[in-house]
Amino acid sequence: MPDSHYTDVRALHLFEAMDAGSFETLMRGSYVQNFPPQIELITEGEPSDFLHVVLSGAVDLFASWNGRETSMATVRPISTFILAATIKDAPYLMSARTLEKSRIALIPSQDVRAVFDTDNAFARAMVTELAHCYRSVVKAQKDLKLRSSLERLANYLLRQQARAGGAADFALNFEKRRLAAVLGMSPENLSRAFKGLKAYGVQVDGTQVTIRDPEDLARLAKPSPLIDDPTL
C-alpha cells in the first residue's frame, strides 16, 4: 500500500490505537486498487480472504437468494467491510460491488487475525466495531419488523433531512429501486408510500425531495433514538 494511504487507514477507529509495529505488519501485505462502477468485489459464500477498506467512492453490500436480490447497506469512505467474516475466518454472508469509481484497500484476513491475537488495543477496537455492527443490525430489524412501509419511508426521509443539515429540499443518496430494497419494499410499494406521504407535506421529483412540514411528518414517523440514532 502506498504510504499516502497510511494516514487515512490509521485514522479509522479500528486502527488508531494499535501498536505501530502491528499496524506496519498489517500494511506490509496490503495493497490498494481502483475499481470502476458496478464491479463485484466479493461474492457471498466465498472465503473471506481480505478485509476491505473503502478509501473513496461507494460500495453496495447486497445478498441474493432463489433468484431474488436485495441491498443490505452502503459503505462510504473511510470505513471497512466485512469485518465479522474476516475475524471469524468464515464465508462472506453478503456480496459487494462498487456503486461508483472507488479506491479500495485490501488487507489480508490472515494478517488481521494474527494481529488480533497479539495486539490488545486492536482487539478491543475490533470488539467495539463488531458491537456497533451488531447494534446496527438490531436497529434495522426493529425498523423492518415494527414499522409499516409508510413509517419506514417517513423515518428514512427524516434521517436524510438531518444529514442534509435540516434543509427542506435535499436529494436521495441513491436511486429509488435501490432505496426500495434497502427499506424492504418492492418498487411499487415505495411508489405508493411516496404518494401516501403527500398528505404529510412530502413532495418528490425524481431523486429530489421536499419536506414542507417536518413536524407533521415526524408525528407520523414517531422517530426513536433506539432505532434511528446511529450514535447509540
C-alpha positions as CSV (number, residue, x, y, z in Angstrom):
1,M,0.0,0.0,0.0
2,P,1.4,3.5,-0.9
3,D,2.4,5.5,2.2
4,S,0.0,8.2,1.1
5,H,-2.9,6.0,2.2
6,Y,-1.5,5.0,5.6
7,T,-2.8,8.2,7.3
8,D,-6.4,7.6,6.1
9,V,-6.4,4.0,7.2
10,R,-4.7,4.7,10.5
11,A,-7.3,7.3,11.4
12,L,-10.1,4.7,11.5
13,H,-11.2,3.8,15.0
14,L,-10.3,0.2,14.3
15,F,-6.6,1.0,13.7
16,E,-5.9,4.3,15.6
17,A,-4.9,2.9,19.0
18,M,-3.0,-0.2,17.9
19,D,0.8,-0.6,18.2
20,A,2.8,1.0,15.4
21,G,4.6,-2.3,14.7
22,S,1.3,-4.2,14.5
23,F,-0.1,-1.6,12.0
24,E,3.1,-1.9,9.9
25,T,2.5,-5.7,9.9
26,L,-1.0,-5.2,8.5
27,M,0.1,-2.7,5.9
28,R,3.0,-4.8,4.7
29,G,0.8,-7.3,2.9
30,S,-1.9,-4.8,1.9
31,Y,-2.5,-3.1,-1.4
32,V,-4.8,-0.5,-3.0
33,Q,-6.8,-1.0,-6.2
34,N,-9.0,1.3,-8.2
35,F,-12.3,-0.1,-9.4
36,P,-14.8,1.2,-12.0
37,P,-18.6,1.3,-11.1
38,Q,-20.6,-2.0,-10.9
39,I,-17.6,-4.3,-10.3
40,E,-18.3,-7.2,-7.9
41,L,-15.6,-7.1,-5.2
42,I,-16.7,-10.1,-3.1
43,T,-19.3,-12.8,-3.5
44,E,-21.4,-14.3,-0.7
45,G,-20.3,-17.8,0.2
46,E,-16.7,-17.3,-0.8
47,P,-13.8,-17.3,1.7
48,S,-13.1,-14.0,3.4
49,D,-9.5,-13.5,2.1
50,F,-9.3,-9.8,2.7
51,L,-10.6,-7.1,5.0
52,H,-11.7,-4.2,2.7
53,V,-11.3,-0.5,3.4
54,V,-13.2,2.0,1.3
55,L,-10.9,4.9,0.7
56,S,-13.0,6.7,-1.9
57,G,-16.3,6.0,-3.8
58,A,-19.1,3.9,-2.5
59,V,-19.8,0.2,-2.2
60,D,-23.2,-1.7,-2.1
61,L,-23.5,-4.7,0.2
62,F,-26.2,-7.0,-1.2
63,A,-27.5,-10.5,-0.9
64,S,-29.2,-13.0,-3.2
65,W,-31.5,-16.0,-2.8
66,N,-33.7,-18.0,-5.1
67,G,-33.5,-15.5,-7.9
68,R,-34.1,-12.5,-5.7
69,E,-31.7,-9.8,-4.7
70,T,-31.7,-7.1,-2.1
71,S,-29.4,-4.3,-0.9
72,M,-28.2,-4.6,2.7
73,A,-26.1,-1.4,3.2
74,T,-24.0,1.2,1.6
75,V,-20.4,1.6,2.6
76,R,-18.7,5.0,2.1
77,P,-15.3,6.4,2.9
78,I,-13.5,5.8,5.1
79,S,-14.8,2.5,6.5
80,T,-14.3,-1.2,6.4
81,F,-16.3,-4.2,5.3
82,I,-16.9,-7.2,6.0
83,L,-15.2,-7.4,9.4
84,A,-17.1,-10.3,11.0
85,A,-16.2,-12.7,8.2
86,T,-12.6,-11.7,8.4
87,I,-12.1,-12.2,12.1
88,K,-14.2,-15.4,12.2
89,D,-12.5,-16.9,9.1
90,A,-15.9,-17.6,7.7
91,P,-17.5,-17.3,4.2
92,Y,-19.0,-13.9,3.3
93,L,-22.7,-13.6,4.1
94,M,-23.1,-10.7,1.6
95,S,-21.7,-9.7,-1.8
96,A,-20.2,-6.3,-2.5
97,R,-20.0,-4.2,-5.7
98,T,-18.9,-0.7,-6.4
99,L,-21.6,1.9,-7.0
100,E,-19.2,4.4,-8.5
101,K,-15.5,4.6,-9.2
102,S,-13.9,3.5,-5.9
103,R,-10.5,3.1,-4.4
104,I,-10.3,0.1,-2.0
105,A,-7.5,-1.1,0.3
106,L,-7.3,-4.8,0.8
107,I,-5.7,-6.2,4.0
108,P,-5.1,-10.0,4.1
109,S,-7.5,-11.6,6.6
110,Q,-4.9,-13.9,8.0
111,D,-2.8,-10.9,9.0
112,V,-5.8,-9.2,10.7
113,R,-6.4,-12.4,12.7
114,A,-2.7,-12.7,13.6
115,V,-2.5,-9.1,14.9
116,F,-5.9,-9.5,16.7
117,D,-4.2,-12.3,18.8
118,T,-1.2,-10.2,19.8
119,D,-2.4,-6.5,20.0
120,N,-4.8,-5.8,22.8
121,A,-5.7,-2.3,21.7
122,F,-6.6,-3.6,18.2
123,A,-8.6,-6.5,19.7
124,R,-10.6,-4.0,21.9
125,A,-11.2,-1.8,18.9
126,M,-12.3,-4.8,16.9
127,V,-14.8,-5.9,19.6
128,T,-16.2,-2.3,19.7
129,E,-16.6,-2.2,15.9
130,L,-18.3,-5.6,15.9
131,A,-20.6,-4.4,18.7
132,H,-21.5,-1.3,16.7
133,C,-22.3,-3.5,13.6
134,Y,-24.5,-5.8,15.8
135,R,-26.4,-2.9,17.2
136,S,-26.9,-1.5,13.6
137,V,-28.4,-4.9,12.6
138,V,-30.8,-4.9,15.6
139,K,-31.9,-1.3,14.7
140,A,-32.5,-2.4,11.1
141,Q,-34.6,-5.4,12.2
142,K,-36.6,-3.2,14.5
143,D,-37.2,-0.7,11.7
144,L,-38.3,-3.5,9.4
145,K,-40.5,-5.5,11.8
146,L,-42.1,-2.8,13.9
147,R,-42.9,-0.2,11.3
148,S,-45.2,-0.1,8.3
149,S,-43.7,0.7,4.9
150,L,-45.1,4.3,5.2
151,E,-43.4,4.7,8.6
152,R,-40.1,3.3,7.4
153,L,-40.0,5.7,4.5
154,A,-41.0,8.6,6.7
155,N,-38.2,7.9,9.2
156,Y,-35.7,7.4,6.4
157,L,-36.6,10.8,4.9
158,L,-36.3,12.5,8.3
159,R,-32.8,10.9,8.8
160,Q,-31.8,12.1,5.3
161,Q,-33.0,15.6,6.0
162,A,-31.0,15.6,9.3
163,R,-27.9,14.6,7.3
164,A,-28.6,17.5,4.9
165,G,-28.5,19.9,7.8
166,G,-32.2,20.2,8.1
167,A,-32.8,21.6,4.7
168,A,-36.3,21.4,3.4
169,D,-35.0,20.3,0.0
170,F,-32.4,17.5,-0.4
171,A,-31.5,14.7,-2.8
172,L,-31.9,11.0,-2.2
173,N,-28.5,9.4,-2.0
174,F,-29.3,6.6,-4.4
175,E,-32.0,5.6,-7.0
176,K,-35.5,4.7,-5.9
177,R,-35.2,1.0,-6.9
178,R,-32.3,0.6,-4.6
179,L,-34.0,2.6,-1.8
180,A,-36.9,0.2,-2.0
181,A,-34.6,-2.7,-1.5
182,V,-32.9,-1.0,1.5
183,L,-36.3,-0.3,3.1
184,G,-37.6,-3.8,2.4
185,M,-40.2,-2.9,-0.2
186,S,-40.9,-3.5,-3.8
187,P,-40.5,-0.5,-6.1
188,E,-44.3,-0.5,-6.5
189,N,-44.8,-0.3,-2.7
190,L,-42.2,2.5,-2.5
191,S,-44.1,4.5,-5.1
192,R,-47.3,4.1,-3.2
193,A,-45.6,5.1,0.1
194,F,-44.3,8.3,-1.5
195,K,-47.8,9.1,-2.7
196,G,-49.1,8.4,0.8
197,L,-46.7,10.9,2.3
198,K,-48.0,13.7,0.1
199,A,-50.6,14.3,2.8
200,Y,-47.8,15.0,5.3
201,G,-46.1,17.7,3.2
202,V,-43.6,15.5,1.2
203,Q,-43.1,16.2,-2.5
204,V,-40.8,14.1,-4.7
205,D,-39.4,14.9,-8.2
206,G,-37.1,12.2,-9.3
207,T,-34.5,12.0,-6.6
208,Q,-35.2,15.4,-5.2
209,V,-37.3,15.5,-2.0
210,T,-39.0,18.5,-0.4
211,I,-40.4,18.2,3.2
212,R,-42.7,21.2,3.7
213,D,-44.0,20.2,7.2
214,P,-41.3,18.2,9.1
215,E,-43.3,18.3,12.3
216,D,-46.3,16.7,10.7
217,L,-44.1,14.1,9.1
218,A,-42.5,13.4,12.5
219,R,-45.9,12.9,14.1
220,L,-46.5,10.1,11.6
221,A,-42.9,8.7,11.8
222,K,-42.5,8.8,15.6
223,P,-38.7,8.6,15.3
224,S,-36.9,6.7,18.1
225,P,-33.3,7.1,19.1
226,L,-33.2,3.4,19.8
227,I,-33.8,2.8,16.1
228,D,-32.8,6.0,14.2
229,D,-29.8,7.4,16.1
230,P,-26.6,5.9,14.6
231,T,-24.5,7.1,17.6
232,L,-26.3,4.9,20.2
